[in-house]
Every structure is written in structure tokens, then in C-alpha cells.
Amino acid sequence: MKIVIALPAYYSFPIGGYHVQYAYANYLNSLGHDVTIVFPRYADGTNSIGAYIKTPVWASLIKLRNRPLISSFVLNKEVKIKFVRNLQENSIPNGDAIIATAWQTAEIIGLYAKSKFKKKFYIVYDYEHYMTGDEILKKRISATYKLDLRIIASSKVVQKTVESLGGRVIANIPCGIDFDSFGMDIEPVVRNPHTIGFPLRRESFKGAEDAFEAVKLLKNRFGHGIDVAAFGSQKFDTPTWIKYIEFPNQKQLRAFYNSRAIFFVPSHFEGWGLPGSESMACGSALVTTDNGGCLDYAVDEKTALVVPPKRPDLMADAIISLIESRARRVKLATEGHKYINNFTWERSVYALNNILVDN
């Protein structure tokens, strides 16, 4: 099959959701499909003369500045990348199936004529932007669930949300974990229990302020004995006692997770939550908020400790309990690592492939 995967924009820095799309592209290509990833210059249907002129210039500059184009992820050489003016039908290469990957792409692709693609799919990951959006944004997002698209949910909370808004979900396919990139190199039992890690993002629902409050409480409790580190794809002015890694690649992320005995996720809402699942794959004990998507893999007191969102005090208490109980921490990390190994990319891709071929 000729499959087009439409992303809402091009970014040179690593984004977890984009990595999911790149992984799908690689695996679908390895199954024999002709896969093209499309990046639009303009999100809307801009057709001005300026747009026609600026798009090839924009594409050329991206190709000059970014070698490889996807520096944070290794794409198969056979996977094609195409830069287009916008996502209107006449800008998109023909194919057998197209996959919308966000509400911004779905609201355009959902209006394509049936003659353009035999099959139109919409993989829904976004839970957080709907939950935190204003009424206008919520209306636009919910409207995409009623378009002429075959909807695939990425988690139970996403499926529940789509269906509550009148959409029909044909399958629930959880995100896979790249176990070639993420794995346990250091056994939990030998890790320093005072090594703590967390992800940082600027969006308010990612809980950065809560994270800083939680680690301040840890600092007050343990003083210089606490070793805190964070990573993110944006610049942050963190306190000098917090190590910060900006724009980490997958190799750096693996080393980061393996250097932490405990990893915590402060998000208020997540459609899935890659950092939490990746940390489990690398053997960290996970403490996470009940942000929705994480509940597919974070089972309280079994594979992780789950606390309410916006409660940095409870987050800190959970982390302290693991610092002070080696047995509890090691058991949680071990059980979490064992459980997350069920979420293979092979399982997810074969499920997606069957839907693409059969539906």
C-alpha cells in the first residue's frame, strides 16, 4: 500500500508524539508499504501567491539546515519525506491510505473527496489539549471525531473521550516502546535511591511548576544528598542544583533514565505519556500523576505509584517513600519494567497494519 502520514508542522527538535509517527513509518515500511511523511508549511488552506513562492524556499532551507532532516530519530532510507504548501488535496501525493495524526490535520483530511484516498484514518493521541482548551478549541477538536475518518485511539482515556463526544473508535492501539533504544542497563537494586529525574515542558498542563515544588520539598528533606536531573526539548532556567539536559537524543535519554532510581511525571493530562513508559523500560521506579493516559501502564502500587495531579506535596511524599524503602522501590521498578515490556512496537504495528489492510 501507498500510505501517507500527515503531520501538522515540521520541527527539528525531538517531540515524543512525532517519534511515534516516525516509528510507525519505519515499521510499516519494513512490512513492505510505501510510506511518505508529509510536513505542511501552512496549517490552514493558504493558497496565496506568496505561499506558492515561500514554500519551496522554506523546504530548501530546512534541507540545508537539517542533515539528517530528522536528527533525533533514525528513519529508514526508504521512508519518503515531503514538504508541502498545506494539507489541501492538491498538495498531497496520492496513495491508498492517509493517516491524520492530530486534530489540525484531521479537520482538513476529513473533508477530502473519497476519490483522493480509498482509506482515511485518524490516530488520536491528543487528550491534554482538549482537556485544557477553550470552548472554541474544544468545539474544533470534537468536530474532527465526527468526520469521515476511521478513528484509532492510542489509550483508554483517549477512546473514552472520543466516544463521549460522539466519535466512533474502531480500535485502541497503545503506543509501542522502542526496546532497542530503551532498556535496563543498570539493575534497580544497585542504583542510588537519591537519584531523581523528571521531564520538563513549558505548557502549563505539563506540571513544571508542580515538579519544581516537589523537588524543593525533596531538597528541604535531604539537602545535598539529593541528586535531581531533568530533560526537555525547550530552554529552562533551572536552579543550579538541578541538572538539565536540553534536546536529548534517544541514546542520551537511555543513559538519563538508567542513571535515575526514581522518575516522576507531574503532568495534569496526557494522552499516553512516553517519558513515564520509557523510564519503566529502563528500570526506574515510576511516580506519576493520574493524568489519564498513563493508567494504561501505571497501575498504582504494582507498576508505579499514582498520585492526584496538582499535588506536589503528595508527589514528594511518594518519592520519599521510595527513597526510604529500598525493597519497595526495587520491587516497583522490577514489576514496572516487566509490565511495560508487553508494549512492543511489533504488537502495535501489526495491529495497525491489519486495520490499514482490512478496513
Secondary structure, 3 states (H helix, E strand, C coil): CEEEEECCCCCCCCCHHHHHHHHHHHHHHHCCCEEEEEEECCCCCCCCHHHHHHHHHHHHHHHHHCCCCCCCCCCCCCCEEEEECCCCHHHCCCCCEEEECCHHHHHHHCCCCCCCCCEEEEEECCCHHHHHCCHHHHHHHHHHCCCCCEEEECCHHHHHHHHHCCCCEEEECCCCECCCCCCCCCCHHHCCCCEEEEECCCCHHHCHHHHHHHHHHHHHHHHHHCEEEEEECCCCCCCCCEEEEECCCHHHHHHHHHCCCEEEECCCCECCCHHHHHHHHCCCEEEEECCEHHHHCCCECCCEEEECCCCHHHHHHHHHHHHHCHHHHHHHHHHHHHHHCCCEHHHHHHHHHHHHHHC
